[in-house]
Amino acid sequence: MRGIVFLVAAGAAPLATTVAVFPVITSASESTVSPLFFVVAAAALAVFAVGFTRIANEVKDGGAFYDYIHAGLGRIPGRGAATLALVAYAMLFVALVAYLGAATAGTVEYFTGTPTPWWVWSAGWLLVTGVLAYRDIALSTKVLGISLVLEVAIMVVLDFVMVFRGGPDGRTAAALNPLHFTEGTPSLGLMFAFFGFVGFEATVVFRSEARDPHRTIPRATYLSIFGIGLFYAFSLFAVTVGAGPEGVVSKSADSPQTLLTDLARTFLGVVAQDGVQVLVLISIFGCFLTFHNVLARYTFNFGSAGLLPAALGQAHPRHHAPSRASVAVTILCAVAIILAVMLRLDPVTDVYTWLSGAATLGIITLMAMTSLAVLVFFRGPDRGPWVATRLAPACALLAFATLMVLVVMNFPSLVGGEGVAIVLISVLLVALIGGATTAAIGAQTTRTPHRESRPGA
């Protein structure tokens, strides 16, 4: 179980999330109690996990959301969910490489004083991950494991120093006051809080490697959710104390990329600031490498199923990896970088914020569909405990459906206009409806020859 939790935590990239997501949560929500968003998100995911892990014991195909949606709601919604998942992870992938490029350019300028184009570094990191994903990444996993320990250690030290020393407003617990939860735009804060948990569902993928999956997988899932949630909530609380409850909102909007490194310098000195600068890059790279492999395997599975060119579904004869799918993913991301440069988009405030927000909305939609699928799958008498098969998935469905509506209503304020919001939401809808439509057409096509071959037809 410890190994499964470790893999999920490494994919979550805690320091990268602290640097990249915390400022977005605070600036987008304009809330002084943003740590509470992680508490609420963890609670909602824990309720969701009750039905999620229950159906995982029944459906053992691959553990992805779309497998459960297929099992509960049928082939057509399952295909739509699969396409939506592919598009959502592709958006996350592009968002991460844009932020990684910007972070690298910022680090280079910090150490050398020389400004460099962000897209040059994005292209370099993309090439590195493409090579690693094409081949075996065992060595990279070991390096990233060491990085995980270091990044968590330095963040925990910084957290406790900020909390016990206090910031501009002293040692205050104002950031935990639930009476201010509804101020600002909490739906956007919650959306990006959920973004910090993306990847927790990977626990069910390792069923075959667990000694007792019926006990190990639920425990690993809950431990991942509560462990990640506690780390994020406490860290963002510490950041709020260090910057001040009021000052953290303005600083998150004015200088999101340097919020944490500036605090590290203030409370721990220049050496800690330098260490955070370097570890952040490694952390983001680890997250980027993880999603490269996830997206490559989605592409590989689609190729194997005939939804994409069959060549993408062929494994490398020597490396036994989805090498062709990895190359396709790398090319897709390179094209996205070129388009971003041509459109003169900012890598953080535009590419990262827009695409990570849209992708998180897509994943929230998948969670709502999965909750509904659990309800349908376990319908009827004697299908298991009522709490796990009825109450928990119903509560999760209500929570995620409500969050979907709130996020869509406030999405224009996140992306800076209705035009961009409409485009991004339309892409998600096209992915969902388009995938379902192709499944429906495919089913109709396979039935037609049988009707035509009947005597007298």
C-alpha atoms as one frame of an Amber mdcrd trajectory, in Angstrom:
protein
   0.000   0.000   0.000   2.850   2.394   0.797   4.205   2.005  -2.734   0.839
   2.860  -4.290   0.422   5.942  -2.107   3.986   7.003  -2.944   3.315   6.777
  -6.693   0.168   8.888  -6.372   1.979  11.484  -4.248   4.852  11.669  -6.726
   2.401  12.256  -9.559   0.666  14.974  -7.541   3.973  16.936  -7.437   3.282
  18.678  -4.094   5.834  21.483  -4.404   4.826  22.214  -7.996   1.191  22.389
  -6.928   2.119  24.692  -4.067   3.915  27.073  -6.419   1.644  26.834  -9.465
  -1.842  26.198  -8.078  -1.960  28.088  -4.774  -1.667  31.557  -6.383  -4.299
  30.644  -8.980  -6.717  29.436  -6.293  -6.282  32.600  -4.268  -6.346  35.075
  -7.155  -9.222  33.392  -9.019 -11.403  33.082  -5.908 -10.267  36.393  -4.357
 -10.775  34.635  -1.033  -8.846  35.023   2.205  -9.935  31.547   3.388  -8.647
  29.566   0.420  -7.153  26.762   2.607 -10.731  25.680   3.321 -11.191  24.843
  -0.361  -8.807  21.911   0.033 -10.692  20.733   3.119 -13.983  20.740   1.220
 -12.396  19.129  -1.854 -10.860  16.337   0.235 -14.189  15.693   1.983 -16.056
  15.541  -1.342 -13.463  13.198  -2.849 -13.605  10.952   0.212 -17.366  10.582
  -0.265 -16.810   9.964  -3.980 -14.173   7.337  -3.181 -16.716   5.209  -1.293
 -18.581   4.282  -4.471 -15.471   4.599  -6.633 -13.551   1.919  -4.747 -16.686
  -0.223  -4.460 -17.176  -0.428  -8.216 -13.416  -0.944  -8.645 -13.841  -4.303
  -6.926 -16.429  -5.293  -9.538 -14.985  -3.748 -12.722 -11.306  -4.636 -13.136
 -10.658  -3.670 -16.761  -8.286  -0.761 -16.253  -9.437   1.534 -13.506 -10.050
   4.647 -15.564 -13.211   6.678 -15.035 -14.559   5.687 -18.417 -14.383   1.966
 -17.572 -16.802   2.480 -14.702 -19.028   4.786 -16.727 -19.119   2.160 -19.473
 -20.035  -0.535 -16.942 -22.786   1.501 -15.307 -24.235   3.641 -18.085 -23.396
   1.669 -21.219 -21.135   1.795 -24.240 -22.288   5.137 -25.672 -21.784   7.260
 -22.503 -18.608   5.280 -21.839 -17.184   6.225 -25.228 -18.103   9.859 -24.639
 -16.380   9.745 -21.256 -13.289   8.179 -22.816 -13.006  10.970 -25.393 -13.584
  13.620 -22.730 -10.848  12.087 -20.580  -8.430  12.088 -23.518  -9.092  15.770
 -24.260  -8.942  16.774 -20.580  -5.578  15.091 -20.032  -4.280  16.618 -23.277
  -5.251  20.064 -21.947  -3.467  19.366 -18.670  -0.408  18.224 -20.583  -0.170
  21.430 -22.604  -0.882  23.558 -19.533   1.954  21.899 -17.633   4.540  22.262
 -20.398   3.697  25.962 -20.722   4.101  26.524 -17.000   7.280  24.429 -16.923
   8.784  26.553 -19.681   7.868  29.775 -17.903   9.209  28.479 -14.577  12.488
  27.432 -16.189  12.886  30.799 -17.892  12.245  32.484 -14.553  14.797  30.289
 -12.779  17.443  30.918 -15.445  16.873  34.655 -15.178  16.995  34.427 -11.371
  20.414  32.753 -11.378  21.993  34.438 -14.428  20.055  37.665 -14.924  19.479
  36.739 -18.569  15.881  36.618 -19.854  15.094  33.736 -22.204  11.947  32.800
 -24.174   9.690  30.417 -22.241   8.833  28.382 -25.320  12.477  27.392 -25.861
  12.509  25.688 -22.462   9.079  24.154 -23.005  10.338  22.613 -26.231  13.442
  21.291 -24.462  11.476  19.705 -21.623   9.022  18.251 -24.122  11.887  16.617
 -25.997  13.286  15.122 -22.787   9.943  13.688 -21.674   9.301  12.404 -25.186
  12.554  10.443 -25.137  11.935   9.084 -21.635   8.344   8.092 -22.384   9.484
   6.407 -25.611  11.800   4.172 -23.583  11.994   2.827 -20.034  11.666   5.492
 -17.289  12.821   3.405 -14.306  15.822   5.674 -13.629  13.670   8.792 -13.892
  11.237   7.329 -11.364  14.045   6.866  -8.834  15.297  10.411  -9.334  11.790
  11.823  -8.998  11.283   9.752  -5.840  14.272  11.436  -4.209  12.937  14.786
  -5.382   9.565  14.037  -3.747  11.187  13.539  -0.345  13.245  16.729  -0.679
  10.389  18.924  -1.893   8.019  17.762   0.837  10.730  18.243   3.483  11.568
  21.815   2.478   7.885  22.741   2.224   7.059  21.312   5.649   9.957  23.227
   7.217   8.862  26.457   5.527   5.243  25.863   6.584   6.059  25.510  10.284
   8.425  28.486  10.278   5.772  30.738   8.684   3.035  29.562  11.047   5.076
  29.952  14.250   6.881  33.166  13.296   3.861  34.802  11.720   3.622  37.230
   8.837   2.592  40.882   8.452  -0.532  40.250  10.541   1.184  38.017  13.059
   0.161  34.450  13.848  -3.443  34.526  12.728  -5.998  31.811  12.004  -8.197
  34.109   9.923  -7.640  31.943   6.845  -9.618  29.140   8.533 -12.718  31.187
   9.371 -15.664  29.399   7.672 -17.845  32.515   7.950 -15.896  34.015   5.021
 -16.157  30.922   2.821 -18.785  32.401   0.474 -16.872  35.640  -0.123 -15.337
  36.165  -3.553 -15.831  33.338  -6.068 -15.480  30.097  -4.095 -16.546  27.899
  -7.047 -13.345  28.777  -8.933 -11.268  28.212  -5.828 -12.845  24.791  -5.376
 -12.254  23.942  -9.022  -8.511  24.521  -8.748  -8.432  22.789  -5.363  -9.750
  19.681  -7.120  -7.018  20.185  -9.716  -4.478  19.561  -6.955  -5.918  16.061
  -6.462  -5.902  15.037 -10.129  -4.263  11.630 -10.338  -5.574  10.183  -7.059
  -7.715   7.804  -9.131  -4.519   6.036 -10.204  -4.664   3.922  -7.031  -7.150
   1.518  -8.643  -4.838   0.986 -11.622  -2.413  -0.924  -9.387  -4.926  -3.586
  -8.328  -2.951  -6.390  -9.944   0.171  -5.415  -7.975  -1.538  -5.349  -4.573
  -1.541  -8.421  -2.344  -5.081  -7.857  -1.087  -6.685  -5.341  -3.471 -10.101
  -5.445  -1.770  -8.514  -3.957   1.350  -5.376  -2.275   0.020  -6.895  -0.175
  -2.783  -9.583   1.546  -0.657  -7.050   2.249   2.082  -4.508   3.621  -0.387
  -7.198   5.786  -2.015  -8.391   7.299   1.268  -4.832   7.758   2.540  -3.885
   9.540  -0.697  -6.903  11.855  -0.513  -6.503  12.768   3.153  -2.705  12.927
   3.015  -2.647  15.204  -0.029  -5.550  17.265   1.301  -3.924  17.792   4.708
  -0.598  18.761   3.134  -2.196  21.268   0.761  -4.578  22.779   3.313  -1.849
  23.278   5.921   0.640  24.590   3.350  -1.796  27.123   1.919  -2.728  28.158
   5.460   0.961  28.710   6.185   1.379  30.705   2.958  -1.610  32.847   3.942
  -0.090  33.495   7.366   3.305  34.269   5.846   1.953  36.726   3.267  -0.953
  37.978   5.361  -4.634  37.083   4.781  -5.264  40.260   2.815  -1.869  40.550
   1.147  -1.878  36.981  -0.190  -4.715  37.798  -2.619  -2.937  40.768  -4.202
   0.451  39.032  -4.241  -1.082  35.958  -5.907  -2.487  38.150  -8.653   0.553
  40.411  -9.118   3.409  37.883  -8.886   2.056  34.317  -8.897   5.318  32.665
  -9.982   7.405  34.190  -7.178   4.922  34.077  -4.283   6.422  31.005  -2.630
  10.073  31.697  -3.454   9.760  35.196  -2.008   8.338  33.708   1.187  11.163
  31.149   1.288  13.709  33.979   1.124  11.921  35.984   3.789  11.592  33.155
   6.305  14.495  30.784   5.507  17.042  32.845   3.588  18.622  32.885   0.141
  19.790  29.261   0.235  16.234  28.023   0.777  14.983  30.299  -1.990  17.557
  28.817  -4.367  16.629  25.309  -3.287  12.938  25.934  -3.880  13.696  27.363
  -7.322  15.479  24.178  -8.386  13.152  21.691  -6.712  10.101  23.341  -8.238
  11.431  22.616 -11.718  12.083  18.981 -10.856   8.653  18.694  -9.266   6.851
  20.174 -12.267   8.917  17.981 -14.559   7.847  14.908 -12.575   4.202  15.883
 -12.890   4.672  16.605 -16.592   6.377  13.259 -17.163   3.548  11.481 -15.342
   0.861  13.074 -17.482   2.883  12.407 -20.632   2.740   8.713 -19.830  -0.950
   8.870 -18.877  -1.864  10.645 -22.109   0.308   8.289 -24.167  -1.510   5.299
 -22.681  -4.911   6.842 -23.333  -3.827   7.357 -26.934  -2.467   3.807 -27.072
  -5.749   2.369 -25.764  -7.759   4.407 -28.267  -5.554   3.110 -31.062  -6.014
  -0.461 -29.864  -9.788   0.018 -29.731  -9.935   1.455 -33.247 -10.929   4.969
 -32.145  -7.627   6.368 -33.413  -5.277   5.053 -36.123  -4.350   1.455 -35.335
  -0.624   2.266 -35.517  -0.960   4.259 -32.275  -2.136   1.107 -30.525   1.030
  -0.849 -31.262   3.661  -1.281 -28.550   7.371  -0.974 -29.249   8.756  -4.463
 -29.991  11.799  -4.005 -27.739  10.799  -1.451 -25.101   7.214  -2.770 -24.793
   6.083   0.825 -24.346   3.426   2.838 -26.213   6.216   4.502 -28.171   4.195
   5.555 -31.213   1.498   7.019 -29.029   4.182   8.885 -27.096   5.568  10.393
 -30.304   2.048  11.468 -31.323   1.512  13.113 -27.928   4.838  14.926 -28.206
   3.988  16.246 -31.684   0.529  17.376 -30.515   2.029  19.326 -27.632   4.684
  20.881 -29.880   1.948  22.143 -32.200   0.110  23.614 -29.198   3.258  25.468
 -28.109   3.717  26.883 -31.607   0.102  28.087 -31.653   0.501  29.708 -28.230
   3.600  31.576 -29.414   1.908  32.684 -32.646  -1.093  33.970 -30.675   1.258
  35.670 -28.185  -0.389  33.996 -25.204   1.121  34.312 -21.758   2.270  30.830
 -20.642   0.921  31.216 -17.090  -2.029  33.609 -17.047  -3.362  32.407 -20.407
  -2.233  28.904 -21.425  -1.840  27.378 -17.971  -4.845  29.021 -16.316  -7.223
  28.474 -19.228  -6.331  24.897 -20.065  -5.876  23.628 -16.504  -9.222  25.183
 -15.590 -10.983  23.612 -18.573  -9.337  20.240 -17.937 -10.361  20.286 -14.290
 -13.946  21.040 -15.334 -13.772  18.021 -17.627 -12.498  15.777 -14.827 -15.189
  17.045 -12.438 -17.708  16.071 -15.123 -16.177  12.593 -15.290 -16.493  12.277
 -11.521 -20.175  13.228 -11.669 -20.756  10.687 -14.448 -18.873   8.034 -12.460
 -21.057   8.686  -9.391 -24.162   8.222 -11.542 -22.668   5.069 -13.039 -22.122
   3.621  -9.543 -25.780   4.239  -8.683 -26.951   2.516 -11.853 -24.454  -0.338
 -11.633 -25.538  -1.315  -8.114 -29.266  -0.860  -8.648 -31.520  -3.600  -7.404
 -31.680  -5.522  -4.117 -28.748  -7.265  -2.451 -26.099  -5.276  -4.342 -24.035
  -4.324  -1.337 -24.142  -1.934   1.635 -26.651   0.881   1.174 -24.147   3.559
   2.222 -21.535   2.521  -0.354 -23.893   1.819  -3.263 -26.639   4.419  -2.729
 -25.999   7.211  -0.240 -22.337   8.031  -0.935 -22.547   8.048  -4.756 -25.795
  10.056  -4.609 -24.146  12.694  -2.399 -21.079  12.737  -4.673 -23.272  13.140
  -7.753 -25.098  16.075  -6.173 -21.846  17.714  -5.077 -20.042  17.414  -8.406
 -23.095  18.325 -10.488 -23.564  21.462  -8.381 -19.885  22.333  -8.700 -20.079
  21.865 -12.482 -22.907  24.379 -12.723 -21.146  26.908 -10.482 -17.873  26.604
 -12.392 -19.563  27.047 -15.769 -21.415  30.121 -14.489 -18.176  31.735 -13.287
 -15.861  30.446 -15.997 -15.811  33.717 -18.010 -14.364  35.580 -15.024 -11.548
  33.030 -14.837 -10.478  33.216 -18.477 -11.115  36.932 -18.860 -14.095  36.901
 -21.208 -17.098  34.976 -22.472 -15.511  34.277 -25.855 -12.636  32.199 -24.480
 -14.968  30.517 -21.965 -17.362  29.482 -24.718 -14.523  28.063 -26.822 -13.054
  26.000 -23.976 -16.401  24.645 -22.767 -17.392  23.889 -26.371 -14.238  21.803
 -26.805 -15.218  19.714 -23.770 -18.782  19.308 -25.028 -17.625  18.309 -28.506
 -15.334  15.696 -26.959 -18.117  14.246 -24.805 -20.904  14.354 -27.399 -18.620
  13.475 -30.297 -17.337  10.350 -28.578 -20.852   9.247 -27.684 -22.050   9.929
 -31.234 -19.329   7.797 -32.810 -20.268   4.960 -30.465 -23.930   5.303 -31.411
 -23.115   5.349 -35.134 -20.840   2.359 -34.718 -23.553   0.423 -32.911 -26.095
   1.317 -35.601 -23.688   0.247 -38.342 -23.075  -3.146 -36.771 -26.812  -3.781
 -36.434 -27.768  -2.728 -39.962 -26.294  -5.731 -41.883 -28.241  -8.135 -39.680
 -31.530  -6.426 -40.484 -30.763  -6.380 -44.192 -29.861 -10.084 -44.249 -33.179
 -11.241 -42.840 -35.479 -12.998 -45.322 -38.101 -10.664 -46.703 -36.317  -7.506
 -45.598
